[in-house]
Amino acid sequence: MSSSAPIGVFDSGLGGVSVARQIAKDMPAEHVLYFGDSANAPYGTKTPEQVKALSFAIVERFVHQGVKAVVIACNTATSAAVNDLREHYDIPIIGMEPALKVACDRGDVPSDPHHIPQRVIVAATPLTLREQKFANLMQRFDSDNEIYKEPCPDLVEIVESGQLGNHQLVMDTLHRYFDQYDLNRIDSVVLGCTHFVFYRDYFRELLPERAAIIDGNEGTVRHLGVVLESLGKLAPEDARGSVDLANSDPSERIAALAHELLNR
């Protein structure tokens, strides 16, 4: 498989467009094939078995398209399917998980030998927060930090329905999820779903200035680059990259929304 082969990126719907956008920004020579499964969204309220079956079908599609790697731009699908996908396919499968380590590492100050405990809210889908993969991740950090799990399924629906620009709806929804916390005590909010990356400005409005907003997109794309470089599979630097968008929902509305989010 040549280094000019495409990279497959998929998500339960439109959220993973934020990852495709990050790849286009950080790895502009790469050709990305994006597949959103909006016809079956949301994944976060499905069973792990359902998500696994949907993920295998999408990766099989990518393999037939000759991709050199797959990025699961979906924390939920990563939780349910990444290990099985890696066992079944011999191409790199890059998963995503909530960037909890990044949030907790903010408590490690070079001038202070003691870790400063961090108060972190992880906003994600119900399935991501229920799965053993996240439980294992959380177990690494919860003894030294306060970590709060906040499932936010309606944030996925708002993106998928094209209502991201409805300021009143979005802020009302965020307040419904987050008013239970004393946000002045929160050090960071981890956006543990790629859909939520599109809410960064809204979270900035909601949170005090001292609170960080953290997502895993940059780290995921950085890891993708390291893996491809180690395999000699990075696209030639003079190549002209592109992002091709496809979706299981063939409607014009979804196509227009995907392009809008890509260029947001």
C-alpha positions in Angstrom: 0.0 0.0 0.0 1.5 3.3 -1.1 2.1 6.3 1.1 -0.3 8.3 -1.0 -3.2 5.9 0.0 -6.0 7.6 1.9 -6.7 7.7 5.6 -10.2 6.5 6.7 -11.9 8.5 9.4 -15.3 7.6 10.8 -17.8 8.6 13.5 -21.3 7.9 14.6 -22.3 11.0 12.7 -20.9 14.5 12.2 -18.7 14.9 15.2 -15.7 13.3 13.7 -15.7 16.0 11.0 -13.8 17.9 13.7 -11.0 15.2 13.6 -10.9 15.3 9.7 -10.6 19.0 10.0 -7.7 18.6 12.4 -5.9 16.2 10.0 -6.4 18.6 7.1 -4.8 21.4 9.3 -1.9 19.4 10.8 -1.3 16.9 7.9 -2.2 18.9 4.8 -0.7 16.4 2.4 -3.0 13.6 3.4 -6.1 12.4 1.6 -8.9 11.7 4.1 -12.0 9.6 3.4 -14.6 10.6 6.0 -17.6 8.5 6.8 -20.3 9.6 9.1 -23.0 7.2 10.2 -25.7 9.7 10.9 -28.4 7.2 9.8 -27.5 5.2 12.9 -26.6 8.1 15.3 -26.3 8.3 18.1 -24.0 5.5 19.1 -23.8 6.6 22.7 -27.2 5.2 23.6 -26.7 1.9 21.8 -25.3 -1.4 23.2 -21.6 -2.2 22.7 -22.6 -5.1 20.4 -24.5 -2.8 18.1 -21.7 -0.2 18.0 -19.2 -3.0 17.3 -21.2 -4.3 14.3 -21.6 -0.8 12.8 -17.9 -0.1 13.3 -16.9 -3.3 11.5 -19.1 -2.5 8.6 -17.5 0.9 8.2 -13.9 -0.3 8.5 -14.7 -3.0 5.9 -15.8 -0.3 3.6 -12.6 1.6 4.1 -10.5 -1.5 3.5 -12.2 -2.0 0.1 -11.3 1.7 -0.6 -7.6 0.9 0.0 -7.0 3.1 3.1 -3.5 2.9 4.8 -4.9 3.6 8.3 -8.3 4.2 10.1 -9.0 6.8 12.7 -12.0 6.0 14.9 -13.1 9.6 15.4 -15.6 8.5 18.0 -14.9 7.8 21.7 -17.9 5.6 21.9 -16.9 3.4 18.9 -13.3 3.3 20.3 -14.6 2.0 23.6 -16.8 -0.7 22.1 -14.7 -1.9 19.1 -11.1 -0.8 18.8 -9.6 -3.9 20.3 -11.6 -6.3 18.1 -10.9 -4.2 15.0 -7.1 -4.2 15.7 -7.2 -8.0 16.0 -9.1 -8.4 12.7 -7.3 -5.9 10.4 -3.6 -5.5 9.7 -3.7 -1.8 9.1 -3.2 0.8 11.9 -6.4 1.5 13.8 -6.2 4.7 15.8 -8.7 5.1 18.5 -9.7 8.0 20.7 -10.4 8.3 24.4 -11.3 11.3 26.6 -8.1 13.4 27.2 -8.3 12.8 31.0 -4.5 12.5 31.3 -4.0 15.9 29.7 -6.4 17.4 32.2 -4.9 15.7 35.3 -1.3 16.4 34.2 -2.1 20.1 34.6 -1.6 19.5 38.3 2.0 18.7 37.8 3.8 22.0 38.3 7.6 21.9 37.5 8.4 24.3 40.5 6.3 22.2 42.9 7.2 18.5 43.6 3.7 17.8 44.8 0.8 17.2 42.4 -2.0 19.7 42.7 -5.3 17.8 42.7 -7.4 18.7 39.7 -11.2 18.9 39.6 -12.2 17.6 36.2 -15.6 17.1 34.5 -15.6 14.6 31.7 -18.4 15.3 29.2 -19.1 12.3 27.0 -21.8 10.0 25.7 -23.5 7.5 28.2 -21.8 4.5 26.5 -18.3 6.0 26.7 -18.7 6.7 30.4 -20.2 3.2 31.1 -17.5 1.2 29.3 -14.7 -0.6 31.0 -12.2 1.2 28.8 -13.1 4.5 30.5 -13.3 2.9 33.9 -9.7 1.7 33.5 -8.6 5.2 32.3 -10.3 6.9 35.3 -8.8 4.5 37.7 -5.4 5.8 36.8 -6.2 9.3 38.0 -9.1 9.4 40.4 -7.0 8.7 43.5 -5.1 12.1 43.1 -7.9 14.1 41.4 -11.6 14.7 41.6 -13.2 13.4 38.4 -16.9 13.9 37.6 -18.6 11.9 34.8 -21.3 13.9 32.9 -23.2 12.1 30.1 -24.5 14.7 27.6 -26.4 12.8 24.9 -28.4 15.9 23.8 -25.3 17.7 22.7 -24.9 15.0 20.0 -28.5 15.5 18.8 -28.1 19.3 18.5 -25.1 18.9 16.1 -26.9 16.2 14.1 -30.0 18.2 13.8 -28.1 21.3 12.5 -29.0 23.4 15.6 -25.5 24.2 16.7 -26.1 27.9 15.9 -29.2 28.1 18.2 -27.5 29.9 21.1 -30.5 29.7 23.4 -31.0 26.0 22.9 -27.3 25.2 23.4 -26.8 27.3 26.5 -30.1 26.0 28.0 -28.8 22.4 27.4 -25.4 23.1 28.9 -26.9 24.7 31.9 -29.1 21.7 32.4 -26.1 19.4 32.5 -23.6 21.6 34.3 -25.5 23.8 36.8 -25.3 21.0 39.3 -21.6 21.8 39.7 -19.8 24.7 41.3 -18.0 25.6 38.2 -15.8 28.1 40.0 -14.1 25.1 41.6 -13.6 23.2 38.3 -10.1 23.2 36.8 -11.1 21.7 33.4 -13.8 20.2 31.3 -12.7 17.3 29.0 -14.7 17.1 25.8 -14.9 13.3 25.5 -17.0 13.2 22.3 -15.9 14.6 19.0 -19.3 16.3 18.5 -18.5 18.3 21.6 -15.5 20.0 20.0 -17.9 22.2 18.1 -19.2 23.6 21.4 -15.8 25.0 22.5 -17.0 28.7 22.3 -20.2 27.8 24.2 -18.2 26.1 26.9 -16.0 29.1 27.1 -19.0 31.2 27.7 -20.3 28.8 30.4 -17.1 28.3 32.3 -15.0 30.7 34.4 -11.9 31.9 32.7 -9.6 29.8 34.8 -11.1 26.5 33.7 -9.5 24.8 30.7 -11.4 23.2 27.9 -9.6 20.0 26.6 -10.3 17.7 23.7 -8.3 14.8 22.2 -8.2 15.8 18.6 -4.7 17.3 18.4 -3.2 14.4 20.3 -5.0 11.9 18.2 -3.7 13.4 15.0 -0.2 13.7 16.4 -0.3 10.0 17.2 -1.6 9.2 13.7 1.4 11.1 12.3 3.9 9.2 14.5 2.4 5.9 13.5 2.4 6.6 9.7 5.9 8.0 9.9 7.2 4.9 11.7 5.7 2.8 8.9 7.1 5.1 6.1 3.5 5.8 5.1 3.3 9.6 5.4 2.1 11.2 2.2 4.8 13.0 0.1 5.2 16.6 1.5 4.4 18.1 -1.9 1.2 16.1 -2.2 -2.1 18.1 -2.2 -4.4 16.6 0.5 -8.1 16.6 0.5 -11.1 15.5 2.6 -13.9 13.6 1.0 -17.1 13.4 3.0 -19.6 10.5 2.9 -22.5 9.6 5.1 -25.0 6.8 5.6 -27.7 9.4 5.6 -27.7 10.5 1.9 -29.8 13.7 2.5 -28.7 17.0 1.2 -29.2 18.5 4.6 -26.5 16.2 6.2 -24.1 16.7 3.3 -24.4 20.5 3.6 -24.1 20.3 7.4 -20.9 18.2 7.1 -19.3 20.7 4.7 -20.3 23.6 7.0 -18.7 21.9 10.0 -15.5 21.0 8.1 -15.1 24.7 7.2 -16.3 26.0 10.6 
